Amino acid sequence: RMDLKGGKPGALVGRRLTVKYQEDEGAPAVPYLGVVTWTEPGRLYACFDGFDEADGAWVDDSDEWGWSPSAQPAPDPPGAWTPGEPAPPIDKIFLSRECKPAAGAVPAAGVPPDAAEP
């Protein structure tokens, strides 16, 4: 289990945190302010201010991190839509595909009959 440093397991998403990363050998660690967007047992996913959400990182006990005392809300990630503004062009589309055989379909040659069942 991860040391949540006083955080309550059901109330972590949306909390601000600071994570320090050593970018260059011998240089001081650089603090990055972000927000928790996802949790799993043993780690938190953080999106950092000024970076795209896809550039976030998993944070765990091996990282140097702490809860930010800042009550300031996290800014929208770059390119995020803001209410009242026209929607931007579509950048990404995420699809979910569910493969089920059509009614009356015959399994392909070499596919066991039970593998074709939904």
C-alpha positions as CSV (number, residue, x, y, z in Angstrom):
1,R,0.0,0.0,0.0
2,M,1.1,3.5,-0.8
3,D,1.7,6.1,1.9
4,L,-1.0,8.7,1.1
5,K,0.6,11.2,3.5
6,G,-2.7,12.0,5.2
7,G,-4.9,11.7,2.1
8,K,-8.1,9.7,2.4
9,P,-8.4,6.9,-0.2
10,G,-11.8,8.0,-1.4
11,A,-10.9,11.7,-1.7
12,L,-7.7,11.8,-3.8
13,V,-9.0,12.6,-7.3
14,G,-8.8,16.3,-7.8
15,R,-6.3,17.0,-5.1
16,R,-3.3,19.1,-5.9
17,L,0.2,17.6,-5.4
18,T,3.8,18.5,-6.1
19,V,6.2,15.9,-7.5
20,K,10.0,16.6,-7.7
21,Y,11.9,15.1,-10.6
22,Q,15.6,15.0,-11.1
23,E,15.9,16.1,-14.7
24,D,19.7,16.3,-14.9
25,E,22.3,14.4,-12.9
26,G,23.8,16.7,-10.2
27,A,21.1,19.3,-10.7
28,P,18.5,20.1,-8.0
29,A,15.1,18.3,-8.4
30,V,12.5,20.3,-10.2
31,P,9.0,20.6,-8.6
32,Y,6.0,20.0,-10.8
33,L,2.5,21.0,-9.6
34,G,-0.3,18.8,-10.8
35,V,-3.6,17.2,-9.9
36,V,-4.6,13.6,-9.2
37,T,-6.8,12.3,-12.0
38,W,-6.8,8.5,-11.3
39,T,-5.9,6.2,-8.4
40,E,-5.0,2.5,-8.1
41,P,-3.8,0.7,-5.1
42,G,-0.2,1.7,-4.7
43,R,-0.1,4.6,-7.1
44,L,-1.7,7.9,-8.2
45,Y,-1.9,9.3,-11.8
46,A,-1.1,13.0,-11.9
47,C,-1.6,15.5,-14.7
48,F,0.8,18.4,-14.4
49,D,0.0,22.1,-15.0
50,G,0.9,23.3,-18.5
51,F,1.3,19.8,-19.9
52,D,-1.2,17.7,-21.9
53,E,-3.1,15.1,-19.9
54,A,-1.4,12.4,-21.9
55,D,1.9,13.6,-20.5
56,G,0.9,12.8,-16.9
57,A,2.7,10.3,-14.8
58,W,2.2,7.6,-12.2
59,V,3.3,8.7,-8.8
60,D,4.2,6.1,-6.1
61,D,6.3,5.7,-3.0
62,S,9.5,5.8,-5.0
63,D,8.8,9.4,-6.0
64,E,9.5,12.5,-4.0
65,W,6.1,14.0,-3.7
66,G,3.7,15.8,-1.3
67,W,0.2,17.3,-1.2
68,S,0.2,20.9,-2.4
69,P,-1.0,23.5,0.1
70,S,-2.4,25.5,-2.8
71,A,-6.2,25.7,-2.8
72,Q,-6.0,27.1,-6.3
73,P,-7.8,24.8,-8.8
74,A,-5.9,23.1,-11.5
75,P,-5.8,24.9,-14.8
76,D,-7.3,23.2,-17.9
77,P,-4.7,21.2,-19.8
78,P,-3.5,23.0,-23.0
79,G,-6.0,22.6,-25.8
80,A,-8.9,21.8,-23.4
81,W,-12.3,23.1,-24.2
82,T,-13.7,25.8,-22.0
83,P,-17.5,26.3,-21.6
84,G,-18.7,29.3,-23.6
85,E,-16.1,28.8,-26.3
86,P,-16.6,27.1,-29.7
87,A,-15.5,23.5,-29.6
88,P,-12.0,23.0,-31.1
89,P,-11.3,20.6,-34.0
90,I,-11.3,16.9,-32.9
91,D,-7.8,15.9,-31.9
92,K,-8.3,12.3,-30.8
93,I,-11.1,9.8,-31.1
94,F,-11.1,6.8,-28.8
95,L,-13.0,3.7,-30.0
96,S,-14.1,0.7,-28.1
97,R,-14.7,-2.4,-30.2
98,E,-16.7,-5.3,-29.1
99,C,-16.4,-8.4,-31.2
100,K,-19.5,-10.6,-31.3
101,P,-20.4,-12.9,-34.2
102,A,-23.5,-11.8,-36.1
103,A,-26.6,-13.9,-35.7
104,G,-26.3,-17.0,-37.8
105,A,-22.6,-16.4,-38.6
106,V,-20.4,-19.4,-39.2
107,P,-17.0,-19.4,-37.5
108,A,-14.0,-19.0,-39.7
109,A,-12.0,-22.1,-40.6
110,G,-9.6,-23.1,-37.9
111,V,-11.6,-21.3,-35.1
112,P,-13.0,-23.7,-32.5
113,P,-16.8,-23.4,-32.3
114,D,-16.7,-22.4,-28.6
115,A,-14.3,-19.5,-29.4
116,A,-16.9,-17.9,-31.7
117,E,-19.6,-17.9,-29.0
118,P,-20.3,-14.5,-27.3
